[in-house]
Amino acid sequence: METISRGGYDRAMAFKVITDRKLQDLVKKGKLHCDVLIIDEWQNMSSDKNVTAYAKIKRSYTIGLSATPVRKRGLNFYPLERVIFGQAKPNNKFDWQKVHGKMVYDAYAYSKEKWQDFLDYDTYVNNLPNFFRWEEIEEIENATENNGFETKFYPVTVASGNPDLLAEFRRLNLVTVKGNTAMAKQSFGRKTFEQYLNQMGVAVDFPKLKPVNADTPLMLKLDGLIERAPHDMLIVSKSKQIVNVIHERHPDLGIWTGDVKEGLDKQIVVATSQVLGVGVDGLQHKYQTIVVLDPVDESSGEYDDYRQLLWRITGSRQQHDVNVIEFYYKEE
């Protein structure tokens, strides 16, 4: 509502912004009326309860917004058709899956088969009327200028904080500090170990490895950025433990993790990427620089989440030039 008011959009029309839970409560009391129904992040708003609620809203137009539309390997497009177009084609879930899906054998299903994936996603969306294709969305999302403001990327490469320990870890899957040893478990654990070894000082809190405050190349760079920041800056890490270490080193910063949300009005805030996910809004007016400790390559399966992170302070509601500082770690 703040963005609507700031843009003056409510001068000529009335807006009502509600959650899906509020909508379900309202339709229990009777049908709703509006000219346009806009469903934000519709890929997450296509449950059976929501679809039933949408059917009770009398409206002239329906718009679904999503930068990452595919959920449940594409099954969410069946309720999407029902909501946007009034009915799906075919208008029966099983028949719709048979027409558009790649089906595989399932001994436990009533029909003995289940949906695996779209048969041909590109052909399917090309035949959907009024569907804003991903290429067009990509062009907008990757624009270096939004609302007349630029997004400038600054990749910074620093040396690993613990090159010898990192080399040993990659050879043995072990990290030994002061006679204590920790072992990573599975690929997730290995990624976390490498993250700590590249970015922070480390200690073994058996059986775990933990990041600790130390003058690593990354931390020294962050010290300089924090000291010289001329405007509001957001520092983002995938790790809550690393966020806590940075805040321990710079207690005057604001901090935002799953457990703590303090000092968000301060000039510099350090946060986890998890708390800055879909649904977080209103940050575009504040931050002119975002510092990313764990950038993601476009070829990665995590790139959509990373792009959503950057959109928290860039994109269609960008209100000033934005600097994106991405840290990468040099291997000796």
C-alpha positions as CSV (number, residue, x, y, z in Angstrom):
1,M,0.0,0.0,0.0
2,E,2.9,2.3,0.7
3,T,4.2,1.9,-2.9
4,I,0.7,2.5,-4.3
5,S,0.3,5.7,-2.3
6,R,3.8,7.0,-3.1
7,G,3.2,6.4,-6.8
8,G,-0.2,8.2,-6.7
9,Y,-2.0,5.2,-8.2
10,D,-4.8,5.4,-5.7
11,R,-5.9,8.9,-6.9
12,A,-8.1,7.5,-9.7
13,M,-9.1,4.1,-8.2
14,A,-9.4,2.2,-5.0
15,F,-7.0,-0.6,-4.0
16,K,-7.5,-3.4,-1.4
17,V,-4.4,-5.4,-0.6
18,I,-5.0,-8.6,1.4
19,T,-3.5,-12.0,2.2
20,D,-4.9,-15.2,0.9
21,R,-6.0,-16.1,4.4
22,K,-7.9,-12.9,4.7
23,L,-9.5,-13.5,1.3
24,Q,-10.7,-16.9,2.5
25,D,-12.3,-15.3,5.6
26,L,-14.0,-12.7,3.4
27,V,-15.5,-15.0,0.9
28,K,-17.1,-17.0,3.7
29,K,-19.3,-14.0,4.3
30,G,-20.4,-13.7,0.6
31,K,-19.1,-12.9,-2.8
32,L,-16.6,-10.1,-3.4
33,H,-16.7,-7.6,-6.3
34,C,-13.8,-5.8,-8.0
35,D,-12.8,-4.7,-11.5
36,V,-9.4,-6.3,-11.5
37,L,-8.1,-9.2,-9.4
38,I,-4.3,-9.3,-9.2
39,I,-2.6,-12.4,-7.7
40,D,1.0,-11.7,-6.7
41,E,3.4,-14.7,-6.8
42,W,0.6,-16.8,-8.1
43,Q,2.8,-19.9,-8.3
44,N,2.6,-20.0,-4.5
45,M,-1.1,-19.0,-4.4
46,S,-2.7,-21.8,-6.4
47,S,-3.9,-24.1,-3.6
48,D,-7.3,-25.7,-3.8
49,K,-8.6,-23.3,-1.0
50,N,-7.3,-20.3,-2.9
51,V,-8.8,-21.4,-6.2
52,T,-12.1,-21.9,-4.5
53,A,-11.9,-18.4,-3.0
54,Y,-11.0,-16.8,-6.4
55,A,-14.1,-18.3,-7.9
56,K,-16.2,-16.3,-5.5
57,I,-14.8,-13.0,-6.6
58,K,-16.8,-11.3,-9.4
59,R,-14.4,-9.4,-11.6
60,S,-13.8,-8.2,-15.1
61,Y,-10.1,-9.0,-15.4
62,T,-7.6,-11.4,-13.6
63,I,-3.8,-10.9,-13.6
64,G,-1.3,-13.4,-12.2
65,L,2.2,-12.1,-11.5
66,S,5.2,-14.5,-11.2
67,A,8.9,-14.3,-12.1
68,T,9.3,-18.0,-11.3
69,P,6.0,-19.6,-12.4
70,V,6.8,-23.4,-12.3
71,R,5.9,-25.2,-9.1
72,K,5.1,-28.9,-8.5
73,R,7.0,-29.5,-11.8
74,G,4.3,-27.6,-13.6
75,L,1.1,-28.9,-12.0
76,N,0.2,-25.5,-10.7
77,F,-0.7,-24.4,-14.3
78,Y,-3.9,-26.4,-14.1
79,P,-5.4,-24.2,-11.3
80,L,-3.9,-21.2,-13.0
81,E,-5.9,-21.9,-16.1
82,R,-9.1,-22.3,-14.0
83,V,-8.5,-19.0,-12.2
84,I,-7.3,-16.8,-15.1
85,F,-9.5,-18.2,-17.9
86,G,-12.5,-19.5,-15.9
87,Q,-11.8,-23.1,-16.9
88,A,-8.8,-25.3,-18.0
89,K,-8.4,-27.0,-21.3
90,P,-9.2,-29.9,-20.8
91,N,-11.3,-28.9,-17.8
92,N,-10.7,-32.1,-15.9
93,K,-7.4,-32.4,-13.9
94,F,-6.7,-36.0,-15.0
95,D,-7.4,-35.3,-18.7
96,W,-5.4,-32.0,-18.5
97,Q,-2.4,-34.0,-17.2
98,K,-2.7,-36.6,-19.9
99,V,-2.7,-33.9,-22.6
100,H,0.1,-31.7,-21.3
101,G,2.2,-34.0,-19.1
102,K,4.8,-36.6,-19.3
103,M,3.2,-39.4,-17.3
104,V,5.1,-42.2,-15.6
105,Y,4.0,-45.4,-13.9
106,D,2.9,-45.2,-10.3
107,A,1.7,-48.4,-8.6
108,Y,0.0,-46.5,-5.8
109,A,-2.0,-44.1,-8.0
110,Y,-5.6,-44.9,-8.8
111,S,-4.9,-44.5,-12.5
112,K,-1.5,-46.3,-12.2
113,E,0.3,-43.2,-13.5
114,K,1.4,-39.8,-12.3
115,W,2.7,-36.5,-13.7
116,Q,6.4,-36.3,-14.0
117,D,6.9,-33.1,-16.0
118,F,5.5,-31.0,-18.9
119,L,5.5,-32.9,-22.2
120,D,6.6,-29.6,-23.9
121,Y,6.6,-26.6,-21.6
122,D,7.5,-24.1,-24.4
123,T,4.7,-25.2,-26.7
124,Y,2.3,-25.2,-23.8
125,V,3.0,-21.6,-22.7
126,N,3.2,-20.4,-26.3
127,N,-0.4,-21.5,-26.7
128,L,-1.6,-19.8,-23.5
129,P,-3.3,-16.5,-24.4
130,N,-2.0,-13.4,-22.8
131,F,1.0,-15.2,-21.3
132,F,4.0,-12.9,-20.7
133,R,6.9,-15.1,-21.8
134,W,9.9,-15.6,-19.7
135,E,12.2,-14.1,-22.3
136,E,10.4,-10.8,-21.9
137,I,10.6,-11.1,-18.1
138,E,14.3,-11.9,-18.4
139,E,14.9,-8.8,-20.5
140,I,13.2,-6.7,-17.8
141,E,14.9,-8.4,-14.9
142,N,18.4,-8.2,-16.4
143,A,18.0,-4.6,-17.4
144,T,20.8,-2.4,-16.2
145,E,18.4,0.5,-15.9
146,N,15.1,0.6,-14.1
147,N,12.9,3.6,-13.9
148,G,15.8,5.6,-15.2
149,F,18.2,4.3,-12.5
150,E,21.2,2.0,-13.1
151,T,22.1,-1.2,-11.5
152,K,25.9,-1.5,-11.4
153,F,27.7,-4.8,-10.6
154,Y,31.1,-4.9,-9.0
155,P,32.7,-8.4,-8.7
156,V,35.4,-8.4,-6.1
157,T,37.8,-11.4,-5.7
158,V,39.5,-12.0,-2.4
159,A,41.9,-14.7,-1.2
160,S,40.5,-17.6,0.8
161,G,40.6,-17.0,4.6
162,N,42.2,-20.4,5.2
163,P,43.9,-21.7,2.1
164,D,45.8,-24.5,3.8
165,L,42.8,-25.8,5.7
166,L,40.7,-25.6,2.5
167,A,43.2,-27.6,0.5
168,E,43.3,-30.2,3.3
169,F,39.6,-30.3,3.5
170,R,39.2,-30.9,-0.2
171,R,41.7,-33.7,0.0
172,L,40.5,-35.5,3.2
173,N,37.0,-34.0,3.9
174,L,38.4,-33.1,7.3
175,V,39.3,-29.8,9.0
176,T,41.7,-29.9,12.0
177,V,42.1,-26.8,14.2
178,K,44.2,-26.9,17.4
179,G,44.1,-30.6,17.5
180,N,40.3,-30.9,17.1
181,T,38.9,-32.3,13.9
182,A,35.5,-31.9,12.1
183,M,34.1,-33.8,9.2
184,A,31.6,-32.6,6.6
185,K,28.5,-34.7,6.0
186,Q,27.0,-34.9,2.5
187,S,27.2,-32.1,-0.2
188,F,25.3,-29.5,1.9
189,G,27.8,-29.9,4.7
190,R,30.7,-29.6,2.3
191,K,29.4,-26.3,0.9
192,T,29.0,-24.9,4.4
193,F,32.5,-25.9,5.4
194,E,34.0,-24.3,2.2
195,Q,31.9,-21.2,2.9
196,Y,33.3,-20.9,6.4
197,L,36.9,-21.6,5.3
198,N,36.8,-19.1,2.5
199,Q,35.2,-16.3,4.4
200,M,35.8,-16.5,8.2
201,G,38.2,-17.7,10.8
202,V,37.2,-21.2,11.9
203,A,37.2,-23.3,15.1
204,V,36.0,-26.8,15.8
205,D,33.1,-27.2,18.1
206,F,33.0,-31.0,17.8
207,P,31.4,-32.4,15.8
208,K,30.8,-29.1,13.9
209,L,33.0,-26.5,12.3
210,K,32.0,-23.0,13.3
211,P,33.0,-19.5,11.9
212,V,34.8,-17.1,14.2
213,N,35.8,-13.5,14.1
214,A,39.3,-13.1,12.4
215,D,41.1,-10.8,10.0
216,T,40.4,-12.8,6.9
217,P,40.7,-11.0,3.5
218,L,36.9,-10.9,3.2
219,M,36.4,-9.5,6.7
220,L,39.1,-6.8,6.1
221,K,37.3,-5.8,2.9
222,L,34.0,-5.6,4.7
223,D,35.6,-3.5,7.4
224,G,36.6,-0.9,4.7
225,L,33.2,-1.0,3.1
226,I,31.4,-0.5,6.4
227,E,33.8,2.3,7.4
228,R,33.5,4.2,4.2
229,A,29.8,3.6,3.2
230,P,28.3,6.9,2.1
231,H,24.8,5.7,2.1
232,D,22.5,2.8,3.3
233,M,24.0,-0.6,2.6
234,L,22.7,-4.2,3.0
235,I,25.2,-7.0,3.6
236,V,23.7,-10.5,2.8
237,S,25.0,-14.0,3.6
238,K,23.4,-17.4,3.2
239,S,24.7,-18.3,6.7
240,K,23.1,-17.1,9.9
241,Q,26.3,-18.0,11.7
242,I,28.4,-15.7,9.5
243,V,25.9,-12.9,9.9
244,N,26.2,-13.3,13.6
245,V,30.0,-13.1,13.4
246,I,29.9,-9.9,11.3
247,H,27.5,-8.4,13.8
248,E,29.8,-9.4,16.6
249,R,32.7,-7.6,14.8
250,H,30.5,-4.6,14.1
251,P,27.8,-4.4,16.8
252,D,26.6,-1.0,15.6
253,L,25.1,-2.6,12.5
254,G,21.5,-3.6,12.2
255,I,20.9,-7.4,12.1
256,W,18.2,-9.5,10.5
257,T,18.1,-13.3,10.8
258,G,15.4,-15.9,11.4
259,D,15.9,-15.3,15.2
260,V,16.8,-11.6,15.4
261,K,15.4,-8.5,13.8
262,E,17.0,-5.4,15.3
263,G,18.2,-2.0,14.1
264,L,16.7,-2.1,10.6
265,D,16.6,1.7,10.6
266,K,20.4,1.8,10.8
267,Q,22.5,2.9,7.8
268,I,24.1,-0.6,7.4
269,V,22.2,-3.9,8.0
270,V,23.6,-7.4,7.8
271,A,21.0,-10.1,7.0
272,T,20.6,-13.7,5.8
273,S,19.3,-14.3,2.3
274,Q,16.5,-16.5,3.7
275,V,14.8,-13.6,5.4
276,L,14.9,-11.5,2.2
277,G,12.9,-14.0,0.2
278,V,9.6,-13.6,-1.7
279,G,7.1,-11.3,0.0
280,V,9.7,-8.9,1.5
281,D,9.1,-5.5,0.1
282,G,9.7,-1.8,0.7
283,L,13.5,-2.0,0.7
284,Q,14.0,-0.2,-2.6
285,H,13.8,3.3,-1.1
286,K,16.5,2.6,1.5
287,Y,19.4,0.7,0.2
288,Q,21.8,2.0,-2.5
289,T,24.3,-0.8,-2.1
290,I,23.8,-4.6,-1.6
291,V,26.9,-6.6,-0.7
292,V,26.5,-10.3,-1.5
293,L,28.9,-12.8,0.1
294,D,27.5,-15.8,-1.7
295,P,26.7,-14.8,-5.3
296,V,25.2,-17.4,-7.6
297,D,26.1,-18.2,-11.2
298,E,23.4,-18.0,-13.8
299,S,23.8,-21.7,-14.6
300,S,23.1,-22.7,-11.0
301,G,19.7,-24.1,-10.0
302,E,19.7,-21.5,-7.2
303,Y,19.9,-18.6,-9.6
304,D,16.2,-17.8,-9.5
305,D,16.4,-17.3,-5.7
306,Y,19.5,-15.1,-6.2
307,R,17.7,-13.0,-8.7
308,Q,14.8,-12.6,-6.4
309,L,17.2,-11.5,-3.7
310,L,18.6,-8.7,-5.9
311,W,15.1,-7.7,-6.8
312,R,14.5,-6.8,-3.2
313,I,16.3,-3.4,-3.9
314,T,16.4,-3.3,-7.7
315,G,13.8,-3.9,-10.4
316,S,10.5,-2.3,-11.3
317,R,10.3,-0.2,-8.1
318,Q,14.0,0.9,-8.1
319,Q,14.2,4.5,-6.8
320,H,17.9,5.3,-7.2
321,D,21.1,3.9,-8.7
322,V,22.1,0.6,-7.0
323,N,25.5,-0.9,-6.5
324,V,25.7,-4.7,-6.3
325,I,29.1,-5.8,-4.8
326,E,29.6,-9.6,-5.3
327,F,32.4,-11.4,-3.4
328,Y,34.3,-14.3,-5.0
329,Y,37.0,-16.3,-3.5
330,K,40.4,-17.0,-5.1
331,E,41.9,-20.5,-4.8
332,E,45.6,-20.6,-4.3
